[in-house]
């Protein structure tokens, strides 16, 4: 019996899709061990498709990530600044 692979080296494949009819973009990510070829499962994501978030294929092997060009949606940092701004306004009100 072969020794268990310690999974030391990886290859990632990212396919970026442009959904022309709805003007959205998505990145589909797959990762496998280059030594033994075993694919890796993505954890903590709901199965399905969400063009505003992250989902995973039903076998868990393909992460489906909604993406957009920088600046088209608020970044996490933008959202923090908006919240801080809103809290500041509240304090003075
Ligand atoms: Zn391996």
PDB file of the backbone (N, CA, C, O) and the ligand in Angstrom, with CONECT records:
HET     ZN  A 101       1
ATOM      1  N   UNK A   1       0.841  -1.204   0.000  1.00  0.00           N
ATOM      2  CA  UNK A   1       0.000   0.000   0.000  1.00  0.00           C
ATOM      3  C   UNK A   1       0.877   1.254   0.000  1.00  0.00           C
ATOM      4  O   UNK A   1       1.873   1.316   0.720  1.00  0.00           O
ATOM      5  N   UNK A   2       0.511   2.240  -0.797  1.00  0.00           N
ATOM      6  CA  UNK A   2       1.313   3.464  -0.904  1.00  0.00           C
ATOM      7  C   UNK A   2       1.209   4.288   0.372  1.00  0.00           C
ATOM      8  O   UNK A   2       0.200   4.259   1.075  1.00  0.00           O
ATOM      9  N   UNK A   3       2.275   5.020   0.647  1.00  0.00           N
ATOM     10  CA  UNK A   3       2.246   5.918   1.802  1.00  0.00           C
ATOM     11  C   UNK A   3       1.228   7.017   1.569  1.00  0.00           C
ATOM     12  O   UNK A   3       0.992   7.451   0.442  1.00  0.00           O
ATOM     13  N   UNK A   4       0.637   7.450   2.662  1.00  0.00           N
ATOM     14  CA  UNK A   4      -0.345   8.529   2.572  1.00  0.00           C
ATOM     15  C   UNK A   4       0.362   9.820   2.151  1.00  0.00           C
ATOM     16  O   UNK A   4       1.383  10.193   2.729  1.00  0.00           O
ATOM     17  N   UNK A   5      -0.190  10.498   1.140  1.00  0.00           N
ATOM     18  CA  UNK A   5       0.420  11.748   0.647  1.00  0.00           C
ATOM     19  C   UNK A   5       0.247  12.849   1.687  1.00  0.00           C
ATOM     20  O   UNK A   5      -0.855  13.048   2.198  1.00  0.00           O
ATOM     21  N   UNK A   6       1.332  13.571   2.008  1.00  0.00           N
ATOM     22  CA  UNK A   6       1.207  14.667   2.991  1.00  0.00           C
ATOM     23  C   UNK A   6       0.642  15.953   2.372  1.00  0.00           C
ATOM     24  O   UNK A   6       0.477  16.951   3.074  1.00  0.00           O
ATOM     25  N   UNK A   7       0.347  15.940   1.073  1.00  0.00           N
ATOM     26  CA  UNK A   7      -0.217  17.110   0.375  1.00  0.00           C
ATOM     27  C   UNK A   7       0.634  18.359   0.631  1.00  0.00           C
ATOM     28  O   UNK A   7       0.226  19.271   1.351  1.00  0.00           O
ATOM     29  N   UNK A   8       1.797  18.376   0.039  1.00  0.00           N
ATOM     30  CA  UNK A   8       2.739  19.482   0.269  1.00  0.00           C
ATOM     31  C   UNK A   8       2.714  20.521  -0.839  1.00  0.00           C
ATOM     32  O   UNK A   8       3.113  21.663  -0.613  1.00  0.00           O
ATOM     33  N   UNK A   9       2.252  20.153  -2.042  1.00  0.00           N
ATOM     34  CA  UNK A   9       2.280  21.088  -3.174  1.00  0.00           C
ATOM     35  C   UNK A   9       0.921  21.114  -3.860  1.00  0.00           C
ATOM     36  O   UNK A   9       0.240  20.095  -3.963  1.00  0.00           O
ATOM     37  N   UNK A  10       0.542  22.301  -4.328  1.00  0.00           N
ATOM     38  CA  UNK A  10      -0.807  22.481  -4.845  1.00  0.00           C
ATOM     39  C   UNK A  10      -0.802  23.193  -6.176  1.00  0.00           C
ATOM     40  O   UNK A  10       0.122  23.931  -6.520  1.00  0.00           O
ATOM     41  N   UNK A  11      -1.858  22.947  -6.903  1.00  0.00           N
ATOM     42  CA  UNK A  11      -2.103  23.710  -8.116  1.00  0.00           C
ATOM     43  C   UNK A  11      -3.519  24.248  -8.023  1.00  0.00           C
ATOM     44  O   UNK A  11      -4.441  23.534  -7.627  1.00  0.00           O
ATOM     45  N   UNK A  12      -3.685  25.512  -8.389  1.00  0.00           N
ATOM     46  CA  UNK A  12      -5.012  26.137  -8.352  1.00  0.00           C
ATOM     47  C   UNK A  12      -5.402  26.549  -9.759  1.00  0.00           C
ATOM     48  O   UNK A  12      -4.588  27.049 -10.535  1.00  0.00           O
ATOM     49  N   UNK A  13      -6.661  26.326 -10.061  1.00  0.00           N
ATOM     50  CA  UNK A  13      -7.195  26.732 -11.354  1.00  0.00           C
ATOM     51  C   UNK A  13      -8.348  27.698 -11.102  1.00  0.00           C
ATOM     52  O   UNK A  13      -9.296  27.382 -10.382  1.00  0.00           O
ATOM     53  N   UNK A  14      -8.252  28.870 -11.704  1.00  0.00           N
ATOM     54  CA  UNK A  14      -9.319  29.863 -11.552  1.00  0.00           C
ATOM     55  C   UNK A  14      -9.865  30.201 -12.925  1.00  0.00           C
ATOM     56  O   UNK A  14      -9.129  30.609 -13.823  1.00  0.00           O
ATOM     57  N   UNK A  15     -11.156  30.027 -13.069  1.00  0.00           N
ATOM     58  CA  UNK A  15     -11.807  30.410 -14.320  1.00  0.00           C
ATOM     59  C   UNK A  15     -12.676  31.617 -14.049  1.00  0.00           C
ATOM     60  O   UNK A  15     -13.566  31.583 -13.199  1.00  0.00           O
ATOM     61  N   UNK A  16     -12.406  32.691 -14.787  1.00  0.00           N
ATOM     62  CA  UNK A  16     -13.203  33.902 -14.618  1.00  0.00           C
ATOM     63  C   UNK A  16     -14.213  33.976 -15.756  1.00  0.00           C
ATOM     64  O   UNK A  16     -13.864  33.890 -16.933  1.00  0.00           O
ATOM     65  N   UNK A  17     -15.478  34.139 -15.369  1.00  0.00           N
ATOM     66  CA  UNK A  17     -16.543  34.194 -16.368  1.00  0.00           C
ATOM     67  C   UNK A  17     -17.177  35.579 -16.370  1.00  0.00           C
ATOM     68  O   UNK A  17     -17.367  36.192 -15.319  1.00  0.00           O
ATOM     69  N   UNK A  18     -17.496  36.053 -17.546  1.00  0.00           N
ATOM     70  CA  UNK A  18     -18.203  37.328 -17.701  1.00  0.00           C
ATOM     71  C   UNK A  18     -19.602  36.986 -18.183  1.00  0.00           C
ATOM     72  O   UNK A  18     -19.793  36.497 -19.296  1.00  0.00           O
ATOM     73  N   UNK A  19     -20.584  37.256 -17.313  1.00  0.00           N
ATOM     74  CA  UNK A  19     -21.964  36.915 -17.637  1.00  0.00           C
ATOM     75  C   UNK A  19     -22.580  38.119 -18.339  1.00  0.00           C
ATOM     76  O   UNK A  19     -23.155  39.005 -17.707  1.00  0.00           O
ATOM     77  N   UNK A  20     -22.446  38.126 -19.657  1.00  0.00           N
ATOM     78  CA  UNK A  20     -22.760  39.319 -20.440  1.00  0.00           C
ATOM     79  C   UNK A  20     -24.197  39.780 -20.306  1.00  0.00           C
ATOM     80  O   UNK A  20     -24.466  40.979 -20.223  1.00  0.00           O
ATOM     81  N   UNK A  21     -25.129  38.824 -20.283  1.00  0.00           N
ATOM     82  CA  UNK A  21     -26.543  39.214 -20.272  1.00  0.00           C
ATOM     83  C   UNK A  21     -26.931  39.974 -19.009  1.00  0.00           C
ATOM     84  O   UNK A  21     -27.837  40.807 -19.047  1.00  0.00           O
ATOM     85  N   UNK A  22     -26.256  39.698 -17.883  1.00  0.00           N
ATOM     86  CA  UNK A  22     -26.609  40.397 -16.644  1.00  0.00           C
ATOM     87  C   UNK A  22     -25.470  41.293 -16.153  1.00  0.00           C
ATOM     88  O   UNK A  22     -25.581  41.896 -15.086  1.00  0.00           O
ATOM     89  N   UNK A  23     -24.377  41.388 -16.916  1.00  0.00           N
ATOM     90  CA  UNK A  23     -23.289  42.303 -16.566  1.00  0.00           C
ATOM     91  C   UNK A  23     -22.573  41.967 -15.278  1.00  0.00           C
ATOM     92  O   UNK A  23     -22.113  42.860 -14.566  1.00  0.00           O
ATOM     93  N   UNK A  24     -22.475  40.674 -14.970  1.00  0.00           N
ATOM     94  CA  UNK A  24     -21.809  40.268 -13.733  1.00  0.00           C
ATOM     95  C   UNK A  24     -20.594  39.399 -14.056  1.00  0.00           C
ATOM     96  O   UNK A  24     -20.438  38.915 -15.177  1.00  0.00           O
ATOM     97  N   UNK A  25     -19.734  39.213 -13.047  1.00  0.00           N
ATOM     98  CA  UNK A  25     -18.530  38.402 -13.198  1.00  0.00           C
ATOM     99  C   UNK A  25     -18.476  37.363 -12.093  1.00  0.00           C
ATOM    100  O   UNK A  25     -18.988  37.577 -10.994  1.00  0.00           O
ATOM    101  N   UNK A  26     -17.844  36.230 -12.401  1.00  0.00           N
ATOM    102  CA  UNK A  26     -17.708  35.172 -11.398  1.00  0.00           C
ATOM    103  C   UNK A  26     -16.354  34.495 -11.571  1.00  0.00           C
ATOM    104  O   UNK A  26     -15.846  34.383 -12.687  1.00  0.00           O
ATOM    105  N   UNK A  27     -15.779  34.048 -10.470  1.00  0.00           N
ATOM    106  CA  UNK A  27     -14.527  33.293 -10.492  1.00  0.00           C
ATOM    107  C   UNK A  27     -14.797  31.910  -9.896  1.00  0.00           C
ATOM    108  O   UNK A  27     -15.253  31.793  -8.759  1.00  0.00           O
ATOM    109  N   UNK A  28     -14.512  30.875 -10.668  1.00  0.00           N
ATOM    110  CA  UNK A  28     -14.665  29.501 -10.201  1.00  0.00           C
ATOM    111  C   UNK A  28     -13.275  28.952  -9.887  1.00  0.00           C
ATOM    112  O   UNK A  28     -12.408  28.924 -10.760  1.00  0.00           O
ATOM    113  N   UNK A  29     -13.060  28.521  -8.659  1.00  0.00           N
ATOM    114  CA  UNK A  29     -11.735  28.115  -8.186  1.00  0.00           C
ATOM    115  C   UNK A  29     -11.714  26.626  -7.853  1.00  0.00           C
ATOM    116  O   UNK A  29     -12.602  26.121  -7.166  1.00  0.00           O
ATOM    117  N   UNK A  30     -10.679  25.923  -8.354  1.00  0.00           N
ATOM    118  CA  UNK A  30     -10.440  24.522  -8.000  1.00  0.00           C
ATOM    119  C   UNK A  30      -8.990  24.376  -7.572  1.00  0.00           C
ATOM    120  O   UNK A  30      -8.103  25.029  -8.123  1.00  0.00           O
ATOM    121  N   UNK A  31      -8.751  23.515  -6.586  1.00  0.00           N
ATOM    122  CA  UNK A  31      -7.389  23.296  -6.074  1.00  0.00           C
ATOM    123  C   UNK A  31      -7.157  21.797  -5.953  1.00  0.00           C
ATOM    124  O   UNK A  31      -8.024  21.065  -5.475  1.00  0.00           O
ATOM    125  N   UNK A  32      -5.973  21.336  -6.392  1.00  0.00           N
ATOM    126  CA  UNK A  32      -5.637  19.934  -6.175  1.00  0.00           C
ATOM    127  C   UNK A  32      -4.172  19.786  -5.782  1.00  0.00           C
ATOM    128  O   UNK A  32      -3.344  20.655  -6.055  1.00  0.00           O
ATOM    129  N   UNK A  33      -3.878  18.670  -5.139  1.00  0.00           N
ATOM    130  CA  UNK A  33      -2.502  18.337  -4.750  1.00  0.00           C
ATOM    131  C   UNK A  33      -1.750  17.892  -6.002  1.00  0.00           C
ATOM    132  O   UNK A  33      -2.207  16.999  -6.716  1.00  0.00           O
ATOM    133  N   UNK A  34      -0.599  18.510  -6.270  1.00  0.00           N
ATOM    134  CA  UNK A  34       0.136  18.151  -7.480  1.00  0.00           C
ATOM    135  C   UNK A  34       0.890  16.833  -7.319  1.00  0.00           C
ATOM    136  O   UNK A  34       1.338  16.257  -8.310  1.00  0.00           O
ATOM    137  N   UNK A  35       1.036  16.351  -6.091  1.00  0.00           N
ATOM    138  CA  UNK A  35       1.744  15.085  -5.863  1.00  0.00           C
ATOM    139  C   UNK A  35       0.841  13.886  -6.146  1.00  0.00           C
ATOM    140  O   UNK A  35       1.217  12.973  -6.881  1.00  0.00           O
ATOM    141  N   UNK A  36      -0.356  13.900  -5.553  1.00  0.00           N
ATOM    142  CA  UNK A  36      -1.239  12.734  -5.688  1.00  0.00           C
ATOM    143  C   UNK A  36      -2.479  13.023  -6.536  1.00  0.00           C
ATOM    144  O   UNK A  36      -3.231  12.111  -6.877  1.00  0.00           O
ATOM    145  N   UNK A  37      -2.687  14.302  -6.872  1.00  0.00           N
ATOM    146  CA  UNK A  37      -3.816  14.659  -7.727  1.00  0.00           C
ATOM    147  C   UNK A  37      -5.142  14.816  -7.006  1.00  0.00           C
ATOM    148  O   UNK A  37      -6.146  15.158  -7.632  1.00  0.00           O
ATOM    149  N   UNK A  38      -5.165  14.573  -5.699  1.00  0.00           N
ATOM    150  CA  UNK A  38      -6.427  14.645  -4.963  1.00  0.00           C
ATOM    151  C   UNK A  38      -6.965  16.075  -4.938  1.00  0.00           C
ATOM    152  O   UNK A  38      -6.251  17.003  -4.557  1.00  0.00           O
ATOM    153  N   UNK A  39      -8.229  16.254  -5.346  1.00  0.00           N
ATOM    154  CA  UNK A  39      -8.801  17.601  -5.272  1.00  0.00           C
ATOM    155  C   UNK A  39      -9.125  17.973  -3.829  1.00  0.00           C
ATOM    156  O   UNK A  39      -9.339  17.102  -2.985  1.00  0.00           O
ATOM    157  N   UNK A  40      -9.160  19.263  -3.558  1.00  0.00           N
ATOM    158  CA  UNK A  40      -9.498  19.762  -2.221  1.00  0.00           C
ATOM    159  C   UNK A  40     -10.919  20.287  -2.203  1.00  0.00           C
ATOM    160  O   UNK A  40     -11.406  20.877  -3.168  1.00  0.00           O
ATOM    161  N   UNK A  41     -11.569  20.051  -1.068  1.00  0.00           N
ATOM    162  CA  UNK A  41     -12.934  20.549  -0.870  1.00  0.00           C
ATOM    163  C   UNK A  41     -12.881  21.924  -0.211  1.00  0.00           C
ATOM    164  O   UNK A  41     -12.014  22.197   0.619  1.00  0.00           O
ATOM    165  N   UNK A  42     -13.817  22.778  -0.592  1.00  0.00           N
ATOM    166  CA  UNK A  42     -13.962  24.084   0.056  1.00  0.00           C
ATOM    167  C   UNK A  42     -14.932  23.931   1.225  1.00  0.00           C
ATOM    168  O   UNK A  42     -15.970  23.282   1.100  1.00  0.00           O
ATOM    169  N   UNK A  43     -14.584  24.531   2.356  1.00  0.00           N
ATOM    170  CA  UNK A  43     -15.365  24.379   3.574  1.00  0.00           C
ATOM    171  C   UNK A  43     -16.113  25.666   3.915  1.00  0.00           C
ATOM    172  O   UNK A  43     -15.650  26.768   3.621  1.00  0.00           O
ATOM    173  N   UNK A  44     -17.257  25.506   4.529  1.00  0.00           N
ATOM    174  CA  UNK A  44     -17.971  26.648   5.080  1.00  0.00           C
ATOM    175  C   UNK A  44     -18.810  27.432   4.093  1.00  0.00           C
ATOM    176  O   UNK A  44     -19.315  28.504   4.426  1.00  0.00           O
ATOM    177  N   UNK A  45     -18.968  26.913   2.873  1.00  0.00           N
ATOM    178  CA  UNK A  45     -19.783  27.618   1.877  1.00  0.00           C
ATOM    179  C   UNK A  45     -21.047  26.822   1.593  1.00  0.00           C
ATOM    180  O   UNK A  45     -21.019  25.592   1.546  1.00  0.00           O
ATOM    181  N   UNK A  46     -22.146  27.525   1.405  1.00  0.00           N
ATOM    182  CA  UNK A  46     -23.395  26.869   1.030  1.00  0.00           C
ATOM    183  C   UNK A  46     -23.307  26.442  -0.431  1.00  0.00           C
ATOM    184  O   UNK A  46     -22.674  27.125  -1.236  1.00  0.00           O
ATOM    185  N   UNK A  47     -23.937  25.317  -0.783  1.00  0.00           N
ATOM    186  CA  UNK A  47     -23.940  24.905  -2.190  1.00  0.00           C
ATOM    187  C   UNK A  47     -24.855  25.800  -3.021  1.00  0.00           C
ATOM    188  O   UNK A  47     -25.821  26.371  -2.515  1.00  0.00           O
ATOM    189  N   UNK A  48     -24.530  25.909  -4.303  1.00  0.00           N
ATOM    190  CA  UNK A  48     -25.384  26.659  -5.220  1.00  0.00           C
ATOM    191  C   UNK A  48     -24.630  27.748  -5.952  1.00  0.00           C
ATOM    192  O   UNK A  48     -23.428  27.648  -6.202  1.00  0.00           O
ATOM    193  N   UNK A  49     -25.370  28.791  -6.289  1.00  0.00           N
ATOM    194  CA  UNK A  49     -24.797  29.902  -7.050  1.00  0.00           C
ATOM    195  C   UNK A  49     -25.368  31.190  -6.487  1.00  0.00           C
ATOM    196  O   UNK A  49     -26.579  31.302  -6.292  1.00  0.00           O
ATOM    197  N   UNK A  50     -24.505  32.167  -6.225  1.00  0.00           N
ATOM    198  CA  UNK A  50     -24.948  33.464  -5.709  1.00  0.00           C
ATOM    199  C   UNK A  50     -24.093  34.531  -6.365  1.00  0.00           C
ATOM    200  O   UNK A  50     -22.898  34.629  -6.088  1.00  0.00           O
ATOM    201  N   UNK A  51     -24.690  35.326  -7.226  1.00  0.00           N
ATOM    202  CA  UNK A  51     -23.919  36.319  -7.964  1.00  0.00           C
ATOM    203  C   UNK A  51     -23.576  37.540  -7.120  1.00  0.00           C
ATOM    204  O   UNK A  51     -22.991  38.498  -7.627  1.00  0.00           O
ATOM    205  N   UNK A  52     -23.937  37.516  -5.819  1.00  0.00           N
ATOM    206  CA  UNK A  52     -23.551  38.579  -4.882  1.00  0.00           C
ATOM    207  C   UNK A  52     -22.695  38.023  -3.748  1.00  0.00           C
ATOM    208  O   UNK A  52     -22.440  38.723  -2.768  1.00  0.00           O
ATOM    209  N   UNK A  53     -22.249  36.773  -3.869  1.00  0.00           N
ATOM    210  CA  UNK A  53     -21.503  36.193  -2.754  1.00  0.00           C
ATOM    211  C   UNK A  53     -20.714  34.980  -3.176  1.00  0.00           C
ATOM    212  O   UNK A  53     -20.311  34.862  -4.333  1.00  0.00           O
ATOM    213  N   UNK A  54     -20.489  34.066  -2.228  1.00  0.00           N
ATOM    214  CA  UNK A  54     -19.684  32.881  -2.471  1.00  0.00           C
ATOM    215  C   UNK A  54     -20.505  31.623  -2.203  1.00  0.00           C
ATOM    216  O   UNK A  54     -21.209  31.538  -1.196  1.00  0.00           O
ATOM    217  N   UNK A  55     -20.415  30.663  -3.092  1.00  0.00           N
ATOM    218  CA  UNK A  55     -21.080  29.373  -2.947  1.00  0.00           C
ATOM    219  C   UNK A  55     -20.093  28.297  -3.376  1.00  0.00           C
ATOM    220  O   UNK A  55     -18.971  28.593  -3.789  1.00  0.00           O
ATOM    221  N   UNK A  56     -20.527  27.043  -3.270  1.00  0.00           N
ATOM    222  CA  UNK A  56     -19.669  25.930  -3.648  1.00  0.00           C
ATOM    223  C   UNK A  56     -20.494  24.931  -4.451  1.00  0.00           C
ATOM    224  O   UNK A  56     -21.708  24.836  -4.268  1.00  0.00           O
ATOM    225  N   UNK A  57     -19.841  24.186  -5.339  1.00  0.00           N
ATOM    226  CA  UNK A  57     -20.528  23.139  -6.088  1.00  0.00           C
ATOM    227  C   UNK A  57     -20.977  22.053  -5.109  1.00  0.00           C
ATOM    228  O   UNK A  57     -20.443  21.958  -4.004  1.00  0.00           O
ATOM    229  N   UNK A  58     -21.955  21.231  -5.507  1.00  0.00           N
ATOM    230  CA  UNK A  58     -22.510  20.245  -4.568  1.00  0.00           C
ATOM    231  C   UNK A  58     -21.471  19.211  -4.124  1.00  0.00           C
ATOM    232  O   UNK A  58     -21.603  18.636  -3.044  1.00  0.00           O
ATOM    233  N   UNK A  59     -20.445  18.968  -4.936  1.00  0.00           N
ATOM    234  CA  UNK A  59     -19.387  18.042  -4.508  1.00  0.00           C
ATOM    235  C   UNK A  59     -18.324  18.748  -3.652  1.00  0.00           C
ATOM    236  O   UNK A  59     -17.388  18.110  -3.169  1.00  0.00           O
ATOM    237  N   UNK A  60     -18.476  20.075  -3.467  1.00  0.00           N
ATOM    238  CA  UNK A  60     -17.563  20.825  -2.596  1.00  0.00           C
ATOM    239  C   UNK A  60     -16.231  21.167  -3.224  1.00  0.00           C
ATOM    240  O   UNK A  60     -15.376  21.749  -2.556  1.00  0.00           O
ATOM    241  N   UNK A  61     -16.023  20.823  -4.496  1.00  0.00           N
ATOM    242  CA  UNK A  61     -14.693  20.946  -5.097  1.00  0.00           C
ATOM    243  C   UNK A  61     -14.479  22.236  -5.883  1.00  0.00           C
ATOM    244  O   UNK A  61     -13.349  22.550  -6.257  1.00  0.00           O
ATOM    245  N   UNK A  62     -15.548  22.984  -6.137  1.00  0.00           N
ATOM    246  CA  UNK A  62     -15.407  24.222  -6.898  1.00  0.00           C
ATOM    247  C   UNK A  62     -16.047  25.371  -6.132  1.00  0.00           C
ATOM    248  O   UNK A  62     -17.258  25.382  -5.911  1.00  0.00           O
ATOM    249  N   UNK A  63     -15.212  26.357  -5.721  1.00  0.00           N
ATOM    250  CA  UNK A  63     -15.734  27.558  -5.077  1.00  0.00           C
ATOM    251  C   UNK A  63     -16.207  28.494  -6.175  1.00  0.00           C
ATOM    252  O   UNK A  63     -15.499  28.722  -7.156  1.00  0.00           O
ATOM    253  N   UNK A  64     -17.390  29.029  -6.009  1.00  0.00           N
ATOM    254  CA  UNK A  64     -17.965  29.953  -6.993  1.00  0.00           C
ATOM    255  C   UNK A  64     -18.077  31.321  -6.337  1.00  0.00           C
ATOM    256  O   UNK A  64     -18.921  31.546  -5.470  1.00  0.00           O
ATOM    257  N   UNK A  65     -17.204  32.233  -6.773  1.00  0.00           N
ATOM    258  CA  UNK A  65     -17.074  33.521  -6.110  1.00  0.00           C
ATOM    259  C   UNK A  65     -17.569  34.641  -7.013  1.00  0.00           C
ATOM    260  O   UNK A  65     -17.109  34.785  -8.146  1.00  0.00           O
ATOM    261  N   UNK A  66     -18.507  35.433  -6.508  1.00  0.00           N
ATOM    262  CA  UNK A  66     -18.948  36.617  -7.245  1.00  0.00           C
ATOM    263  C   UNK A  66     -17.856  37.670  -7.141  1.00  0.00           C
ATOM    264  O   UNK A  66     -17.322  37.906  -6.058  1.00  0.00           O
ATOM    265  N   UNK A  67     -17.521  38.303  -8.258  1.00  0.00           N
ATOM    266  CA  UNK A  67     -16.474  39.326  -8.280  1.00  0.00           C
ATOM    267  C   UNK A  67     -16.961  40.527  -9.086  1.00  0.00           C
ATOM    268  O   UNK A  67     -17.920  40.414  -9.850  1.00  0.00           O
ATOM    269  N   UNK A  68     -16.312  41.666  -8.921  1.00  0.00           N
ATOM    270  CA  UNK A  68     -16.608  42.840  -9.742  1.00  0.00           C
ATOM    271  C   UNK A  68     -15.344  43.666  -9.875  1.00  0.00           C
ATOM    272  O   UNK A  68     -14.432  43.533  -9.060  1.00  0.00           O
ATOM    273  N   UNK A  69     -15.273  44.527 -10.899  1.00  0.00           N
ATOM    274  CA  UNK A  69     -14.103  45.403 -11.022  1.00  0.00           C
ATOM    275  C   UNK A  69     -13.988  46.290  -9.776  1.00  0.00           C
ATOM    276  O   UNK A  69     -14.997  46.715  -9.212  1.00  0.00           O
ATOM    277  N   UNK A  70     -12.734  46.567  -9.349  1.00  0.00           N
ATOM    278  CA  UNK A  70     -12.510  47.369  -8.150  1.00  0.00           C
ATOM    279  C   UNK A  70     -13.274  48.686  -8.231  1.00  0.00           C
ATOM    280  O   UNK A  70     -13.226  49.385  -9.243  1.00  0.00           O
ATOM    281  N   UNK A  71     -13.981  49.012  -7.144  1.00  0.00           N
ATOM    282  CA  UNK A  71     -14.675  50.287  -7.058  1.00  0.00           C
ATOM    283  C   UNK A  71     -16.140  50.235  -7.449  1.00  0.00           C
ATOM    284  O   UNK A  71     -16.880  51.182  -7.184  1.00  0.00           O
ATOM    285  N   UNK A  72     -16.577  49.141  -8.077  1.00  0.00           N
ATOM    286  CA  UNK A  72     -17.986  49.069  -8.480  1.00  0.00           C
ATOM    287  C   UNK A  72     -18.914  48.755  -7.314  1.00  0.00           C
ATOM    288  O   UNK A  72     -20.096  49.096  -7.353  1.00  0.00           O
ATOM    289  N   UNK A  73     -18.391  48.111  -6.284  1.00  0.00           N
ATOM    290  CA  UNK A  73     -19.150  47.827  -5.064  1.00  0.00           C
ATOM    291  C   UNK A  73     -18.289  48.293  -3.893  1.00  0.00           C
ATOM    292  O   UNK A  73     -17.064  48.312  -4.014  1.00  0.00           O
ATOM    293  N   UNK A  74     -18.891  48.670  -2.765  1.00  0.00           N
ATOM    294  CA  UNK A  74     -18.080  49.043  -1.593  1.00  0.00           C
ATOM    295  C   UNK A  74     -17.232  47.863  -1.131  1.00  0.00           C
ATOM    296  O   UNK A  74     -17.734  46.742  -1.048  1.00  0.00           O
ATOM    297  N   UNK A  75     -15.963  48.094  -0.832  1.00  0.00           N
ATOM    298  CA  UNK A  75     -15.087  47.050  -0.284  1.00  0.00           C
ATOM    299  C   UNK A  75     -15.401  46.884   1.205  1.00  0.00           C
ATOM    300  O   UNK A  75     -16.100  47.722   1.775  1.00  0.00           O
ATOM    301  N   UNK A  76     -14.903  45.827   1.847  1.00  0.00           N
ATOM    302  CA  UNK A  76     -15.093  45.704   3.298  1.00  0.00           C
ATOM    303  C   UNK A  76     -14.599  46.945   4.034  1.00  0.00           C
ATOM    304  O   UNK A  76     -15.228  47.383   4.997  1.00  0.00           O
ATOM    305  N   UNK A  77     -13.473  47.520   3.588  1.00  0.00           N
ATOM    306  CA  UNK A  77     -12.953  48.738   4.229  1.00  0.00           C
ATOM    307  C   UNK A  77     -13.918  49.901   4.035  1.00  0.00           C
ATOM    308  O   UNK A  77     -14.149  50.680   4.959  1.00  0.00           O
ATOM    309  N   UNK A  78     -14.482  50.018   2.834  1.00  0.00           N
ATOM    310  CA  UNK A  78     -15.471  51.081   2.584  1.00  0.00           C
ATOM    311  C   UNK A  78     -16.641  50.939   3.547  1.00  0.00           C
ATOM    312  O   UNK A  78     -17.111  51.926   4.113  1.00  0.00           O
ATOM    313  N   UNK A  79     -17.119  49.681   3.735  1.00  0.00           N
ATOM    314  CA  UNK A  79     -18.262  49.445   4.620  1.00  0.00           C
ATOM    315  C   UNK A  79     -17.945  49.821   6.065  1.00  0.00           C
ATOM    316  O   UNK A  79     -18.801  50.346   6.777  1.00  0.00           O
ATOM    317  N   UNK A  80     -16.690  49.546   6.502  1.00  0.00           N
ATOM    318  CA  UNK A  80     -16.284  49.938   7.857  1.00  0.00           C
ATOM    319  C   UNK A  80     -16.310  51.460   7.984  1.00  0.00           C
ATOM    320  O   UNK A  80     -16.794  52.003   8.976  1.00  0.00           O
ATOM    321  N   UNK A  81     -15.783  52.137   6.969  1.00  0.00           N
ATOM    322  CA  UNK A  81     -15.742  53.601   7.005  1.00  0.00           C
ATOM    323  C   UNK A  81     -17.161  54.177   7.007  1.00  0.00           C
ATOM    324  O   UNK A  81     -17.434  55.168   7.685  1.00  0.00           O
ATOM    325  N   UNK A  82     -18.057  53.550   6.245  1.00  0.00           N
ATOM    326  CA  UNK A  82     -19.452  54.010   6.201  1.00  0.00           C
ATOM    327  C   UNK A  82     -20.081  53.858   7.585  1.00  0.00           C
ATOM    328  O   UNK A  82     -20.778  54.754   8.059  1.00  0.00           O
ATOM    329  N   UNK A  83     -19.825  52.694   8.241  1.00  0.00           N
ATOM    330  CA  UNK A  83     -20.389  52.460   9.578  1.00  0.00           C
ATOM    331  C   UNK A  83     -19.841  53.457  10.591  1.00  0.00           C
ATOM    332  O   UNK A  83     -20.588  54.003  11.402  1.00  0.00           O
ATOM    333  N   UNK A  84     -18.529  53.690  10.537  1.00  0.00           N
ATOM    334  CA  UNK A  84     -17.909  54.652  11.459  1.00  0.00           C
ATOM    335  C   UNK A  84     -18.514  56.030  11.227  1.00  0.00           C
ATOM    336  O   UNK A  84     -18.829  56.753  12.173  1.00  0.00           O
ATOM    337  N   UNK A  85     -18.668  56.379   9.963  1.00  0.00           N
ATOM    338  CA  UNK A  85     -19.271  57.665   9.609  1.00  0.00           C
ATOM    339  C   UNK A  85     -20.681  57.767  10.139  1.00  0.00           C
ATOM    340  O   UNK A  85     -21.068  58.790  10.704  1.00  0.00           O
ATOM    341  N   UNK A  86     -21.463  56.692   9.953  1.00  0.00           N
ATOM    342  CA  UNK A  86     -22.865  56.695  10.399  1.00  0.00           C
ATOM    343  C   UNK A  86     -22.932  56.804  11.914  1.00  0.00           C
ATOM    344  O   UNK A  86     -23.778  57.523  12.447  1.00  0.00           O
ATOM    345  N   UNK A  87     -22.020  56.077  12.635  1.00  0.00           N
ATOM    346  CA  UNK A  87     -22.000  56.133  14.095  1.00  0.00           C
ATOM    347  C   UNK A  87     -21.645  57.539  14.545  1.00  0.00           C
ATOM    348  O   UNK A  87     -22.228  58.046  15.504  1.00  0.00           O
ATOM    349  N   UNK A  88     -20.704  58.173  13.872  1.00  0.00           N
ATOM    350  CA  UNK A  88     -20.300  59.537  14.202  1.00  0.00           C
ATOM    351  C   UNK A  88     -21.468  60.506  14.069  1.00  0.00           C
ATOM    352  O   UNK A  88     -21.664  61.384  14.909  1.00  0.00           O
ATOM    353  N   UNK A  89     -22.238  60.332  13.003  1.00  0.00           N
ATOM    354  CA  UNK A  89     -23.393  61.196  12.765  1.00  0.00           C
ATOM    355  C   UNK A  89     -24.402  61.016  13.892  1.00  0.00           C
ATOM    356  O   UNK A  89     -24.979  61.982  14.392  1.00  0.00           O
ATOM    357  N   UNK A  90     -24.608  59.729  14.289  1.00  0.00           N
ATOM    358  CA  UNK A  90     -25.576  59.409  15.343  1.00  0.00           C
ATOM    359  C   UNK A  90     -25.179  60.075  16.664  1.00  0.00           C
ATOM    360  O   UNK A  90     -26.013  60.649  17.363  1.00  0.00           O
ATOM    361  N   UNK A  91     -23.873  59.983  16.989  1.00  0.00           N
ATOM    362  CA  UNK A  91     -23.395  60.535  18.257  1.00  0.00           C
ATOM    363  C   UNK A  91     -23.692  62.029  18.365  1.00  0.00           C
ATOM    364  O   UNK A  91     -24.053  62.541  19.425  1.00  0.00           O
ATOM    365  N   UNK A  92     -23.527  62.707  17.231  1.00  0.00           N
ATOM    366  CA  UNK A  92     -23.744  64.153  17.261  1.00  0.00           C
ATOM    367  C   UNK A  92     -25.222  64.511  17.149  1.00  0.00           C
ATOM    368  O   UNK A  92     -25.603  65.655  17.397  1.00  0.00           O
ATOM    369  N   UNK A  93     -26.061  63.536  16.775  1.00  0.00           N
ATOM    370  CA  UNK A  93     -27.492  63.802  16.599  1.00  0.00           C
ATOM    371  C   UNK A  93     -28.166  63.551  17.905  1.00  0.00           C
ATOM    372  O   UNK A  93     -29.382  63.707  18.012  1.00  0.00           O
TER     373      UNK A  93
HETATM  374 ZN    ZN A 101      -1.405  14.750  -2.094  1.00  0.00          ZN
END
